[in-house]
Amino acid sequence: MSRYYSYLNTAKEVVSNYKGEIPLAIWLKQFFATRKQMGSRDRREVASMVYQYYRLGKSVEGSFETKMMSALFLCRTEPSELLQLLKPEWNEQISLPLSEKIKLIANLLSPELIFPFTDYIQEGMDKEAFNLSHLTQPDLFIRIRPSYQKQVKNKLETNGISFTEITDNCLSISNTTSIDTILNIDKEAVIQDYASQLVGDLLTPLLNNKNTLKIWDCCAASGGKSIMATDILGNINLTASDVRSSIIQNLRKRLERAAITRYQSFVADISLPAPQLKGHLFDLIICDAPCTGSGTWGRTPENLIHFKQETIQQFSTLQQKIVSNTIPQLAQEGYFLYITCSVFDAENDTVVSFIQQQFPELKLQTKSLLIGYKKRADTMYAALFKKE
């Protein structure tokens, strides 16, 4: 019994001291490193409790214990020993559907405050469904690379890994599943969210091009979009850049695992002009812009409490600088693909309007809010332009 009270006290210590300056996962790793006496089971339980606490956002007022018990009740579906100690009547109802559990604690809960920034989100979203989606841990999604469909599925089945087939190439798996020792990650399959995979559908206009396409992934990060573009378009000459050398080093390792050798990469802050690209024009520029990540907070729920509203406009301003410095590198008849993992209008439609005003030669082909919150996935935004 004392172990579970210890978990509660440790979780309270985490919440009291964590201020949101760095991702919670990194902070927890540092926190546990100073507590060698805690076993792996103890660390997992405390981390789970903390993440579930943050999933409530600002929807429950009261003491830490009240919030924590509410979080355990709403976010879990299996009985909790701590809940049994402190709220046994809730523990008896823990397997009820979420909608029923919400009714049982309606006097404590304001569901609309789980995501407390809904005044700023994109039109077309189901606000209630989006709010409640944060109470559930998103799934792990993989994209199977060309010619590996049978091999990947056989490996998962042989190892007893349950999966849901979303499409022929997209599988969802429980987020707690370890697949690194089962699959050759990046060679056979790429860990890539469902919504991120949907971005690939926007590349259809570039299919069946007989020429070698010159593509610049200008905010490449770890290279997920670069690998996807290679898999979909095949014959490409890839250039990838990002703002930090450590990111580019990781990208190079990942492209090596993916057996992609025909590429150039460089480090650049493209909120400023990139002199490295003077005289170079591209058939496709992929701009997966830095953003608030608000469509992914189901995976990083600490942002539901620690995010600062003024950051939205800061990112919108940065995004406008980035597109202003990258679009001039677009070839005639070329395509510009703008992407965020944000649900905020200022980072999405507002930036699209900016592009239309500042670059009238670019014609909007399509834009889409890629809704993942109904599939235990992230939500993203993408817009495709063509220079005519």
Contacts in CASP RR format, 6 or more apart in sequence:
PFRMAT RR
TARGET T0000
AUTHOR 0000-0000-0000
METHOD contacts of the structure
MODEL  1
MSRYYSYLNTAKEVVSNYKGEIPLAIWLKQFFATRKQMGSRDRREVASMV
YQYYRLGKSVEGSFETKMMSALFLCRTEPSELLQLLKPEWNEQISLPLSE
KIKLIANLLSPELIFPFTDYIQEGMDKEAFNLSHLTQPDLFIRIRPSYQK
QVKNKLETNGISFTEITDNCLSISNTTSIDTILNIDKEAVIQDYASQLVG
DLLTPLLNNKNTLKIWDCCAASGGKSIMATDILGNINLTASDVRSSIIQN
LRKRLERAAITRYQSFVADISLPAPQLKGHLFDLIICDAPCTGSGTWGRT
PENLIHFKQETIQQFSTLQQKIVSNTIPQLAQEGYFLYITCSVFDAENDT
VVSFIQQQFPELKLQTKSLLIGYKKRADTMYAALFKKE
1 85 0 8 1.000
3 42 0 8 1.000
4 81 0 8 1.000
4 82 0 8 1.000
4 85 0 8 1.000
5 82 0 8 1.000
5 85 0 8 1.000
6 42 0 8 1.000
7 42 0 8 1.000
7 45 0 8 1.000
7 46 0 8 1.000
7 49 0 8 1.000
7 82 0 8 1.000
8 49 0 8 1.000
8 65 0 8 1.000
8 68 0 8 1.000
8 82 0 8 1.000
10 38 0 8 1.000
10 46 0 8 1.000
11 46 0 8 1.000
11 49 0 8 1.000
11 50 0 8 1.000
11 53 0 8 1.000
11 68 0 8 1.000
12 64 0 8 1.000
12 68 0 8 1.000
14 28 0 8 1.000
14 31 0 8 1.000
14 46 0 8 1.000
14 50 0 8 1.000
15 50 0 8 1.000
15 53 0 8 1.000
15 64 0 8 1.000
17 31 0 8 1.000
18 24 0 8 1.000
18 27 0 8 1.000
18 50 0 8 1.000
18 302 0 8 1.000
19 306 0 8 1.000
20 27 0 8 1.000
20 302 0 8 1.000
20 306 0 8 1.000
23 300 0 8 1.000
23 302 0 8 1.000
24 50 0 8 1.000
24 51 0 8 1.000
24 54 0 8 1.000
24 300 0 8 1.000
24 302 0 8 1.000
25 300 0 8 1.000
28 47 0 8 1.000
28 50 0 8 1.000
32 38 0 8 1.000
32 43 0 8 1.000
38 46 0 8 1.000
49 68 0 8 1.000
49 71 0 8 1.000
49 72 0 8 1.000
49 82 0 8 1.000
51 137 0 8 1.000
51 301 0 8 1.000
52 71 0 8 1.000
52 72 0 8 1.000
52 75 0 8 1.000
52 76 0 8 1.000
53 67 0 8 1.000
53 68 0 8 1.000
53 71 0 8 1.000
54 301 0 8 1.000
54 302 0 8 1.000
54 304 0 8 1.000
54 305 0 8 1.000
55 71 0 8 1.000
55 74 0 8 1.000
55 75 0 8 1.000
55 114 0 8 1.000
55 134 0 8 1.000
55 135 0 8 1.000
55 298 0 8 1.000
55 301 0 8 1.000
55 304 0 8 1.000
56 67 0 8 1.000
56 70 0 8 1.000
56 71 0 8 1.000
56 74 0 8 1.000
56 114 0 8 1.000
56 135 0 8 1.000
56 304 0 8 1.000
57 113 0 8 1.000
57 114 0 8 1.000
57 115 0 8 1.000
57 116 0 8 1.000
57 134 0 8 1.000
57 301 0 8 1.000
57 304 0 8 1.000
57 305 0 8 1.000
58 113 0 8 1.000
58 114 0 8 1.000
58 116 0 8 1.000
58 304 0 8 1.000
58 305 0 8 1.000
59 109 0 8 1.000
59 110 0 8 1.000
59 111 0 8 1.000
59 112 0 8 1.000
59 113 0 8 1.000
59 114 0 8 1.000
60 66 0 8 1.000
60 67 0 8 1.000
60 70 0 8 1.000
60 71 0 8 1.000
60 108 0 8 1.000
60 109 0 8 1.000
60 110 0 8 1.000
61 108 0 8 1.000
65 86 0 8 1.000
66 108 0 8 1.000
69 83 0 8 1.000
69 86 0 8 1.000
69 87 0 8 1.000
69 90 0 8 1.000
70 105 0 8 1.000
70 108 0 8 1.000
70 109 0 8 1.000
72 80 0 8 1.000
72 82 0 8 1.000
72 83 0 8 1.000
73 83 0 8 1.000
73 87 0 8 1.000
73 90 0 8 1.000
73 91 0 8 1.000
73 93 0 8 1.000
73 94 0 8 1.000
73 101 0 8 1.000
73 105 0 8 1.000
74 98 0 8 1.000
74 101 0 8 1.000
74 102 0 8 1.000
74 105 0 8 1.000
74 109 0 8 1.000
74 135 0 8 1.000
75 135 0 8 1.000
75 136 0 8 1.000
75 137 0 8 1.000
76 83 0 8 1.000
76 94 0 8 1.000
77 94 0 8 1.000
77 95 0 8 1.000
78 94 0 8 1.000
78 95 0 8 1.000
79 91 0 8 1.000
79 94 0 8 1.000
80 91 0 8 1.000
80 94 0 8 1.000
83 90 0 8 1.000
83 91 0 8 1.000
83 94 0 8 1.000
84 91 0 8 1.000
90 104 0 8 1.000
90 105 0 8 1.000
93 100 0 8 1.000
93 101 0 8 1.000
93 104 0 8 1.000
94 101 0 8 1.000
96 104 0 8 1.000
98 132 0 8 1.000
98 135 0 8 1.000
98 136 0 8 1.000
102 109 0 8 1.000
102 111 0 8 1.000
102 132 0 8 1.000
111 128 0 8 1.000
111 131 0 8 1.000
111 132 0 8 1.000
112 118 0 8 1.000
112 127 0 8 1.000
112 128 0 8 1.000
112 131 0 8 1.000
114 131 0 8 1.000
114 132 0 8 1.000
114 134 0 8 1.000
114 135 0 8 1.000
114 304 0 8 1.000
115 130 0 8 1.000
115 131 0 8 1.000
115 134 0 8 1.000
115 297 0 8 1.000
115 304 0 8 1.000
116 304 0 8 1.000
117 294 0 8 1.000
117 307 0 8 1.000
117 309 0 8 1.000
117 312 0 8 1.000
117 344 0 8 1.000
118 127 0 8 1.000
118 130 0 8 1.000
118 131 0 8 1.000
120 309 0 8 1.000
120 312 0 8 1.000
120 344 0 8 1.000
120 345 0 8 1.000
120 346 0 8 1.000
121 127 0 8 1.000
121 130 0 8 1.000
121 294 0 8 1.000
121 343 0 8 1.000
121 344 0 8 1.000
121 345 0 8 1.000
122 343 0 8 1.000
122 344 0 8 1.000
122 345 0 8 1.000
122 348 0 8 1.000
122 349 0 8 1.000
122 369 0 8 1.000
122 381 0 8 1.000
123 345 0 8 1.000
123 349 0 8 1.000
124 369 0 8 1.000
125 343 0 8 1.000
125 369 0 8 1.000
125 371 0 8 1.000
125 379 0 8 1.000
126 373 0 8 1.000
126 374 0 8 1.000
129 373 0 8 1.000
129 374 0 8 1.000
130 343 0 8 1.000
130 373 0 8 1.000
130 379 0 8 1.000
133 298 0 8 1.000
133 373 0 8 1.000
133 374 0 8 1.000
133 376 0 8 1.000
134 297 0 8 1.000
134 298 0 8 1.000
134 301 0 8 1.000
134 304 0 8 1.000
136 298 0 8 1.000
136 376 0 8 1.000
137 175 0 8 1.000
137 298 0 8 1.000
137 299 0 8 1.000
137 376 0 8 1.000
138 175 0 8 1.000
138 193 0 8 1.000
138 298 0 8 1.000
138 299 0 8 1.000
138 376 0 8 1.000
138 377 0 8 1.000
138 378 0 8 1.000
139 172 0 8 1.000
139 173 0 8 1.000
139 174 0 8 1.000
139 175 0 8 1.000
139 194 0 8 1.000
139 375 0 8 1.000
139 376 0 8 1.000
139 377 0 8 1.000
140 172 0 8 1.000
140 173 0 8 1.000
140 174 0 8 1.000
140 175 0 8 1.000
140 177 0 8 1.000
140 179 0 8 1.000
140 191 0 8 1.000
141 166 0 8 1.000
141 170 0 8 1.000
141 171 0 8 1.000
141 172 0 8 1.000
141 173 0 8 1.000
141 191 0 8 1.000
141 192 0 8 1.000
141 193 0 8 1.000
141 194 0 8 1.000
141 197 0 8 1.000
141 377 0 8 1.000
142 152 0 8 1.000
142 170 0 8 1.000
142 171 0 8 1.000
142 173 0 8 1.000
142 179 0 8 1.000
142 183 0 8 1.000
142 189 0 8 1.000
142 190 0 8 1.000
142 191 0 8 1.000
142 192 0 8 1.000
143 169 0 8 1.000
143 170 0 8 1.000
143 189 0 8 1.000
143 190 0 8 1.000
143 192 0 8 1.000
143 197 0 8 1.000
143 228 0 8 1.000
144 152 0 8 1.000
144 153 0 8 1.000
144 168 0 8 1.000
144 169 0 8 1.000
144 170 0 8 1.000
144 171 0 8 1.000
144 188 0 8 1.000
144 189 0 8 1.000
145 169 0 8 1.000
145 187 0 8 1.000
145 188 0 8 1.000
145 189 0 8 1.000
145 190 0 8 1.000
145 227 0 8 1.000
145 231 0 8 1.000
145 258 0 8 1.000
146 231 0 8 1.000
148 187 0 8 1.000
148 188 0 8 1.000
148 189 0 8 1.000
149 168 0 8 1.000
149 169 0 8 1.000
151 188 0 8 1.000
152 171 0 8 1.000
152 183 0 8 1.000
152 188 0 8 1.000
152 189 0 8 1.000
153 163 0 8 1.000
153 171 0 8 1.000
155 182 0 8 1.000
155 183 0 8 1.000
155 188 0 8 1.000
156 163 0 8 1.000
156 171 0 8 1.000
156 173 0 8 1.000
156 179 0 8 1.000
156 182 0 8 1.000
156 183 0 8 1.000
159 182 0 8 1.000
161 173 0 8 1.000
161 177 0 8 1.000
161 179 0 8 1.000
161 182 0 8 1.000
162 173 0 8 1.000
162 174 0 8 1.000
163 171 0 8 1.000
163 172 0 8 1.000
163 173 0 8 1.000
164 171 0 8 1.000
164 172 0 8 1.000
164 173 0 8 1.000
165 171 0 8 1.000
166 172 0 8 1.000
166 194 0 8 1.000
166 375 0 8 1.000
169 197 0 8 1.000
170 194 0 8 1.000
170 197 0 8 1.000
172 194 0 8 1.000
172 375 0 8 1.000
172 376 0 8 1.000
172 377 0 8 1.000
173 179 0 8 1.000
179 185 0 8 1.000
183 189 0 8 1.000
184 257 0 8 1.000
185 191 0 8 1.000
185 257 0 8 1.000
186 227 0 8 1.000
186 254 0 8 1.000
186 257 0 8 1.000
186 258 0 8 1.000
187 257 0 8 1.000
187 258 0 8 1.000
187 259 0 8 1.000
190 224 0 8 1.000
190 227 0 8 1.000
190 228 0 8 1.000
190 258 0 8 1.000
192 224 0 8 1.000
192 228 0 8 1.000
193 296 0 8 1.000
193 377 0 8 1.000
193 378 0 8 1.000
193 380 0 8 1.000
194 372 0 8 1.000
194 375 0 8 1.000
194 377 0 8 1.000
194 378 0 8 1.000
195 341 0 8 1.000
195 370 0 8 1.000
195 371 0 8 1.000
195 372 0 8 1.000
195 377 0 8 1.000
195 378 0 8 1.000
195 379 0 8 1.000
195 380 0 8 1.000
196 224 0 8 1.000
196 225 0 8 1.000
196 228 0 8 1.000
196 341 0 8 1.000
196 378 0 8 1.000
196 380 0 8 1.000
197 228 0 8 1.000
198 368 0 8 1.000
198 370 0 8 1.000
198 380 0 8 1.000
198 382 0 8 1.000
199 225 0 8 1.000
199 228 0 8 1.000
199 337 0 8 1.000
199 339 0 8 1.000
199 370 0 8 1.000
199 380 0 8 1.000
199 382 0 8 1.000
200 228 0 8 1.000
200 232 0 8 1.000
202 337 0 8 1.000
202 366 0 8 1.000
202 368 0 8 1.000
202 382 0 8 1.000
202 384 0 8 1.000
203 229 0 8 1.000
203 232 0 8 1.000
203 233 0 8 1.000
203 284 0 8 1.000
203 337 0 8 1.000
205 335 0 8 1.000
205 365 0 8 1.000
205 384 0 8 1.000
205 386 0 8 1.000
206 213 0 8 1.000
206 233 0 8 1.000
206 283 0 8 1.000
206 284 0 8 1.000
206 335 0 8 1.000
207 232 0 8 1.000
207 233 0 8 1.000
209 233 0 8 1.000
209 235 0 8 1.000
209 283 0 8 1.000
211 235 0 8 1.000
211 283 0 8 1.000
212 235 0 8 1.000
212 236 0 8 1.000
212 237 0 8 1.000
213 233 0 8 1.000
213 235 0 8 1.000
213 236 0 8 1.000
213 237 0 8 1.000
213 283 0 8 1.000
213 284 0 8 1.000
214 236 0 8 1.000
214 237 0 8 1.000
214 239 0 8 1.000
214 280 0 8 1.000
214 281 0 8 1.000
214 282 0 8 1.000
214 283 0 8 1.000
214 284 0 8 1.000
214 331 0 8 1.000
215 226 0 8 1.000
215 229 0 8 1.000
215 233 0 8 1.000
215 236 0 8 1.000
215 237 0 8 1.000
215 238 0 8 1.000
215 239 0 8 1.000
215 282 0 8 1.000
215 283 0 8 1.000
215 284 0 8 1.000
215 285 0 8 1.000
215 286 0 8 1.000
216 239 0 8 1.000
216 240 0 8 1.000
216 241 0 8 1.000
216 277 0 8 1.000
216 280 0 8 1.000
216 282 0 8 1.000
216 284 0 8 1.000
216 285 0 8 1.000
216 286 0 8 1.000
216 326 0 8 1.000
216 329 0 8 1.000
217 223 0 8 1.000
217 225 0 8 1.000
217 226 0 8 1.000
217 229 0 8 1.000
217 238 0 8 1.000
217 239 0 8 1.000
217 240 0 8 1.000
217 241 0 8 1.000
217 286 0 8 1.000
217 288 0 8 1.000
218 241 0 8 1.000
218 270 0 8 1.000
218 285 0 8 1.000
218 286 0 8 1.000
218 287 0 8 1.000
218 322 0 8 1.000
218 326 0 8 1.000
219 241 0 8 1.000
219 242 0 8 1.000
219 243 0 8 1.000
219 270 0 8 1.000
219 287 0 8 1.000
219 288 0 8 1.000
219 289 0 8 1.000
219 290 0 8 1.000
219 322 0 8 1.000
220 226 0 8 1.000
220 240 0 8 1.000
220 241 0 8 1.000
220 242 0 8 1.000
220 247 0 8 1.000
220 248 0 8 1.000
220 251 0 8 1.000
220 265 0 8 1.000
220 288 0 8 1.000
221 242 0 8 1.000
221 247 0 8 1.000
221 251 0 8 1.000
221 288 0 8 1.000
222 247 0 8 1.000
222 250 0 8 1.000
222 251 0 8 1.000
222 254 0 8 1.000
223 240 0 8 1.000
223 251 0 8 1.000
223 254 0 8 1.000
223 255 0 8 1.000
224 254 0 8 1.000
225 286 0 8 1.000
225 288 0 8 1.000
225 339 0 8 1.000
226 238 0 8 1.000
226 240 0 8 1.000
226 251 0 8 1.000
226 255 0 8 1.000
226 260 0 8 1.000
226 263 0 8 1.000
226 286 0 8 1.000
227 254 0 8 1.000
227 255 0 8 1.000
227 258 0 8 1.000
227 260 0 8 1.000
229 236 0 8 1.000
229 238 0 8 1.000
229 284 0 8 1.000
229 286 0 8 1.000
230 236 0 8 1.000
230 238 0 8 1.000
230 258 0 8 1.000
230 260 0 8 1.000
236 262 0 8 1.000
237 262 0 8 1.000
237 263 0 8 1.000
238 260 0 8 1.000
238 262 0 8 1.000
238 263 0 8 1.000
238 264 0 8 1.000
239 263 0 8 1.000
239 264 0 8 1.000
239 265 0 8 1.000
239 266 0 8 1.000
239 277 0 8 1.000
239 280 0 8 1.000
239 282 0 8 1.000
240 248 0 8 1.000
240 251 0 8 1.000
240 255 0 8 1.000
240 263 0 8 1.000
240 264 0 8 1.000
240 265 0 8 1.000
241 248 0 8 1.000
241 265 0 8 1.000
241 266 0 8 1.000
241 267 0 8 1.000
241 268 0 8 1.000
241 270 0 8 1.000
241 274 0 8 1.000
241 276 0 8 1.000
242 248 0 8 1.000
242 251 0 8 1.000
242 267 0 8 1.000
242 268 0 8 1.000
243 267 0 8 1.000
243 268 0 8 1.000
243 269 0 8 1.000
243 270 0 8 1.000
244 267 0 8 1.000
245 267 0 8 1.000
248 265 0 8 1.000
248 266 0 8 1.000
248 267 0 8 1.000
251 265 0 8 1.000
252 265 0 8 1.000
255 261 0 8 1.000
255 263 0 8 1.000
266 276 0 8 1.000
268 274 0 8 1.000
268 276 0 8 1.000
270 322 0 8 1.000
270 325 0 8 1.000
270 326 0 8 1.000
271 318 0 8 1.000
271 321 0 8 1.000
271 322 0 8 1.000
271 325 0 8 1.000
272 321 0 8 1.000
272 325 0 8 1.000
273 325 0 8 1.000
274 325 0 8 1.000
274 326 0 8 1.000
274 329 0 8 1.000
277 329 0 8 1.000
280 329 0 8 1.000
281 329 0 8 1.000
281 330 0 8 1.000
281 331 0 8 1.000
282 329 0 8 1.000
282 330 0 8 1.000
282 331 0 8 1.000
282 334 0 8 1.000
283 331 0 8 1.000
283 333 0 8 1.000
283 334 0 8 1.000
283 335 0 8 1.000
284 334 0 8 1.000
284 335 0 8 1.000
284 336 0 8 1.000
284 337 0 8 1.000
285 326 0 8 1.000
285 327 0 8 1.000
285 329 0 8 1.000
285 330 0 8 1.000
285 335 0 8 1.000
285 336 0 8 1.000
285 337 0 8 1.000
286 337 0 8 1.000
286 339 0 8 1.000
287 322 0 8 1.000
287 323 0 8 1.000
287 326 0 8 1.000
287 336 0 8 1.000
287 337 0 8 1.000
287 338 0 8 1.000
287 339 0 8 1.000
288 339 0 8 1.000
288 340 0 8 1.000
289 318 0 8 1.000
289 319 0 8 1.000
289 322 0 8 1.000
289 323 0 8 1.000
289 338 0 8 1.000
289 339 0 8 1.000
289 340 0 8 1.000
289 347 0 8 1.000
289 351 0 8 1.000
290 315 0 8 1.000
290 318 0 8 1.000
290 319 0 8 1.000
290 322 0 8 1.000
291 315 0 8 1.000
291 319 0 8 1.000
291 340 0 8 1.000
291 341 0 8 1.000
291 342 0 8 1.000
291 347 0 8 1.000
292 303 0 8 1.000
292 307 0 8 1.000
292 311 0 8 1.000
292 312 0 8 1.000
292 315 0 8 1.000
292 342 0 8 1.000
292 344 0 8 1.000
292 347 0 8 1.000
293 300 0 8 1.000
293 303 0 8 1.000
293 340 0 8 1.000
293 341 0 8 1.000
293 342 0 8 1.000
294 303 0 8 1.000
294 307 0 8 1.000
294 341 0 8 1.000
294 342 0 8 1.000
294 343 0 8 1.000
294 344 0 8 1.000
295 341 0 8 1.000
295 342 0 8 1.000
295 343 0 8 1.000
295 373 0 8 1.000
295 378 0 8 1.000
295 379 0 8 1.000
295 380 0 8 1.000
296 341 0 8 1.000
296 378 0 8 1.000
296 379 0 8 1.000
297 303 0 8 1.000
297 304 0 8 1.000
297 307 0 8 1.000
298 378 0 8 1.000
299 378 0 8 1.000
312 344 0 8 1.000
312 346 0 8 1.000
312 347 0 8 1.000
313 346 0 8 1.000
315 342 0 8 1.000
315 346 0 8 1.000
315 347 0 8 1.000
316 344 0 8 1.000
316 346 0 8 1.000
316 347 0 8 1.000
316 350 0 8 1.000
316 351 0 8 1.000
319 340 0 8 1.000
319 347 0 8 1.000
319 351 0 8 1.000
320 351 0 8 1.000
320 354 0 8 1.000
323 336 0 8 1.000
323 338 0 8 1.000
323 351 0 8 1.000
323 354 0 8 1.000
323 355 0 8 1.000
324 358 0 8 1.000
326 336 0 8 1.000
327 336 0 8 1.000
327 355 0 8 1.000
327 359 0 8 1.000
327 362 0 8 1.000
330 336 0 8 1.000
330 362 0 8 1.000
330 387 0 8 1.000
331 387 0 8 1.000
332 387 0 8 1.000
333 386 0 8 1.000
333 387 0 8 1.000
333 388 0 8 1.000
334 386 0 8 1.000
334 387 0 8 1.000
335 365 0 8 1.000
335 384 0 8 1.000
335 385 0 8 1.000
335 386 0 8 1.000
335 387 0 8 1.000
336 355 0 8 1.000
336 362 0 8 1.000
336 384 0 8 1.000
336 385 0 8 1.000
336 386 0 8 1.000
336 387 0 8 1.000
337 382 0 8 1.000
337 383 0 8 1.000
337 384 0 8 1.000
337 385 0 8 1.000
338 351 0 8 1.000
338 352 0 8 1.000
338 355 0 8 1.000
338 382 0 8 1.000
338 383 0 8 1.000
338 384 0 8 1.000
338 385 0 8 1.000
339 380 0 8 1.000
339 381 0 8 1.000
339 382 0 8 1.000
340 347 0 8 1.000
340 348 0 8 1.000
340 351 0 8 1.000
340 380 0 8 1.000
340 381 0 8 1.000
341 378 0 8 1.000
341 379 0 8 1.000
341 380 0 8 1.000
341 381 0 8 1.000
342 348 0 8 1.000
342 380 0 8 1.000
342 381 0 8 1.000
343 369 0 8 1.000
343 379 0 8 1.000
343 381 0 8 1.000
347 381 0 8 1.000
348 369 0 8 1.000
348 381 0 8 1.000
348 383 0 8 1.000
349 367 0 8 1.000
352 364 0 8 1.000
352 367 0 8 1.000
352 383 0 8 1.000
355 362 0 8 1.000
355 383 0 8 1.000
355 385 0 8 1.000
356 362 0 8 1.000
356 364 0 8 1.000
359 385 0 8 1.000
361 387 0 8 1.000
361 388 0 8 1.000
362 385 0 8 1.000
362 386 0 8 1.000
362 387 0 8 1.000
362 388 0 8 1.000
363 385 0 8 1.000
363 386 0 8 1.000
363 387 0 8 1.000
363 388 0 8 1.000
364 383 0 8 1.000
364 384 0 8 1.000
364 385 0 8 1.000
365 384 0 8 1.000
365 385 0 8 1.000
365 386 0 8 1.000
366 383 0 8 1.000
366 384 0 8 1.000
367 381 0 8 1.000
367 382 0 8 1.000
367 383 0 8 1.000
367 384 0 8 1.000
368 381 0 8 1.000
368 382 0 8 1.000
368 383 0 8 1.000
369 379 0 8 1.000
369 380 0 8 1.000
369 381 0 8 1.000
370 379 0 8 1.000
370 380 0 8 1.000
370 381 0 8 1.000
370 382 0 8 1.000
371 379 0 8 1.000
372 378 0 8 1.000
372 379 0 8 1.000
372 380 0 8 1.000
373 379 0 8 1.000
END
